[in-house]
Amino acid sequence: MNNYKINTKCVQAGYTPGNGEPRQIPIIQSTTFKYATSEDMGKLFDLEANGYFYSRLQNPTNDYVAAKLAELEGGTAAMLTSSGQAANFFALFNICEAGSHIVSSSSIYGGTFNLISVTMAKMGIDVTFVSPDCTEEELNAAFKENTRAVFGETIANPALTVLDIEKFAKAAHAHGVPLIVDNTFPTPVNCRPIEWGADIVTHSTTKYMDGHGAAVGGAIIDSGKFDWMAHADKFPGLCTPDESYHGITYAEKFGKEGAFITKATSQLMRDLGCIQSPQSAFILNLGLESLHVRMPRHVENGLAVAEFLEKQPQVNYVSYPGLKSSSYYDIAKKYMPNGGCGVVSFEIKGGREAAEKFMKELKLAAIETHVADARTCCLNPATSTHRQMSEEQLIAAGIPAGLIRISCGLEDKEDLIADLAQALRAI
Ligand SMILES: *Cc1c(COP(=O)(O)O)cnc(C)c1O
């Protein structure tokens, strides 16, 4: 499907049924797969043949959907994970181990911040956080001899900072390591980080890709561009024989295009088992079929709500990269000419208390730990998703106590604005 436009790929990429086969992706609800001889199965275990043997590692339904995601992002291989958290953990842990170091944007999702700074620290993996707005000098200074990856979010959740992908890719490559970009918020409909130099792209498919608040999931897409062998000393897991797989060297056997995803599947999925269920993969694909139709509406509603909020006296400031007043306006236009997403953050005057009162008055926008749903929802991060962060960490991540994140759904924008207006009047 490589020659088709992204709108067509959203609908049809990944699965092409043969004569008389199901039109919709079949849900292969089976833990295991049958073989005629042990020899046949042995070839699968040795990675000598393609096929399935156990759904903890791989399932055909997932692979159809992953193939669509690879096409949407312009990558060579992809895999689905049980959640966005699992996707980011696998993407990093596939090339990091005890003694490794990560350079990460400080403006990232709270769950990922926790994963990297607390849980991965316990595994002996160190991190240096840098502002997404840092200078090239500051960025280069964050690297160490043991740095193995650079991480950032295209549009950060919930701070809505925009990553200068080219700047981060350039620094990563100058230090011989890949750039991993979490592209959850814009989705490949609005931004394709690989086209700007990213090497690995991750997603929480729970968000816009599913788009209906129906299934938790994640995905990793490999650009197939990073030359692991050229930096073999840094990536022994990919560039030296894997004794748990009969001495296979992934980067040799599967090349730049396949090594990363094959290793993540055959080692990390095998040992940790964070696979998406085929039922969820099916639901995800239903979401993908309309992603290109939904994203422009999310953007339209997000911009309308941001422009409305910006004019209200009860509001301190509004963060939305599509606003002309945003310091990210130019960079957002560069990476996302059609707009980014439907998530808007704003600080209400009066801090935590005013935020709570305002949110209680909303009728259409529901209070939810969620974003990127067809239905509008909102959240006060300081009292929910980011409550594990200290005051200093909150400020570094751009999240004051009165910050409200509103995820504009697919409703009529006039109804959304009227709902916000009545709630503002009530406080
Ligand atoms: C939600 C989210 C995650 C985590 O994804 P889950 O599917 O909830 O595990 C990671 N990154 C970003 C940008 C997110 O918005």
The ligand as a MOL file (V3000), in Angstrom:
LIG
                    3D

  0  0  0     0  0            999 V3000
M  V30 BEGIN CTAB
M  V30 COUNTS 15 15 0 0 0
M  V30 BEGIN ATOM
M  V30 1 C -1.4830 7.6390 27.8860 0
M  V30 2 C -0.1300 7.8390 27.4130 0
M  V30 3 C 0.8610 6.8710 27.6340 0
M  V30 4 C 0.5880 5.5900 28.4020 0
M  V30 5 O -0.2900 4.8020 27.6630 0
M  V30 6 P -1.2700 3.7050 28.3220 0
M  V30 7 O -1.9350 3.1130 27.1390 0
M  V30 8 O -2.1970 4.4360 29.2480 0
M  V30 9 O -0.4020 2.7430 29.0580 0
M  V30 10 C 2.1180 7.0970 27.1240 0
M  V30 11 N 2.4060 8.2260 26.4610 0
M  V30 12 C 1.4800 9.1920 26.2360 0
M  V30 13 C 1.8680 10.4070 25.4790 0
M  V30 14 C 0.1880 9.0260 26.7050 0
M  V30 15 O -0.7230 9.9910 26.4780 0
M  V30 END ATOM
M  V30 BEGIN BOND
M  V30 1 1 1 2
M  V30 2 1 2 3
M  V30 3 2 2 14
M  V30 4 1 3 4
M  V30 5 2 3 10
M  V30 6 1 4 5
M  V30 7 1 5 6
M  V30 8 2 6 7
M  V30 9 1 6 8
M  V30 10 1 6 9
M  V30 11 1 10 11
M  V30 12 2 11 12
M  V30 13 1 12 13
M  V30 14 1 12 14
M  V30 15 1 14 15
M  V30 END BOND
M  V30 END CTAB
M  END
